[in-house]
Amino acid sequence: MRIRRLLGLALATATLAGTSALGAATAQAAASPTITSPECTAQGGTVRTTPYAGYTCVLPDGSTVSIS
């Protein structure tokens, strides 16, 4: 009976950890918006290429947004 209780606790912990990781990934995706190259230039920004990181848009106010 004790082993069954420990296995249930381990399963519940693993499930909770998986849910937390999924929530963190979803929050990260929502926190970093992306735009397209035409949208960047339409807003007055410039498209910059960064080695190993891809393309980013530098907006007139100095902020950067990743390009999808």
C-alpha positions in Angstrom: 0.0 0.0 0.0 2.8 2.4 0.8 4.6 1.8 -2.5 1.3 2.5 -4.4 1.0 5.8 -2.5 4.6 6.8 -3.4 4.1 6.0 -7.0 0.9 8.1 -7.1 2.8 11.0 -5.5 5.6 10.7 -8.1 3.1 10.6 -11.0 1.2 13.7 -9.6 4.5 15.6 -9.3 5.6 14.7 -12.8 2.3 15.7 -14.2 2.4 19.1 -12.4 5.9 19.7 -13.6 4.9 19.0 -17.2 2.0 21.4 -16.9 4.2 24.1 -15.4 6.7 23.8 -18.3 3.9 24.0 -20.9 2.5 27.1 -19.2 5.9 28.8 -19.1 6.4 28.1 -22.8 3.0 29.5 -23.7 3.7 32.6 -21.6 7.0 33.1 -23.4 5.4 32.8 -26.8 2.8 35.4 -25.8 5.4 37.7 -24.3 7.5 38.0 -27.4 5.4 39.1 -30.4 6.6 38.6 -33.9 5.9 40.5 -37.1 6.7 40.1 -40.8 9.2 42.0 -42.8 6.5 44.0 -44.7 4.9 45.0 -41.4 8.2 46.1 -40.1 9.0 48.4 -43.1 5.4 49.7 -43.1 5.9 50.9 -39.5 9.1 52.7 -40.4 11.4 50.0 -39.1 14.5 48.4 -40.6 15.2 44.7 -41.0 18.5 43.6 -39.4 20.1 40.2 -39.9 21.9 38.7 -36.9 24.2 35.7 -37.3 22.8 32.5 -35.8 19.7 34.5 -34.5 17.8 35.2 -37.7 16.1 38.5 -38.6 14.9 41.2 -36.3 13.0 44.4 -36.9 14.4 47.6 -35.4 11.6 50.1 -34.9 12.0 53.9 -35.0 11.8 54.1 -31.1 14.8 51.7 -30.8 12.9 48.6 -29.8 13.5 45.3 -31.5 11.0 42.6 -32.5 11.8 39.2 -34.0 10.5 38.6 -37.5 8.5 35.5 -38.2 
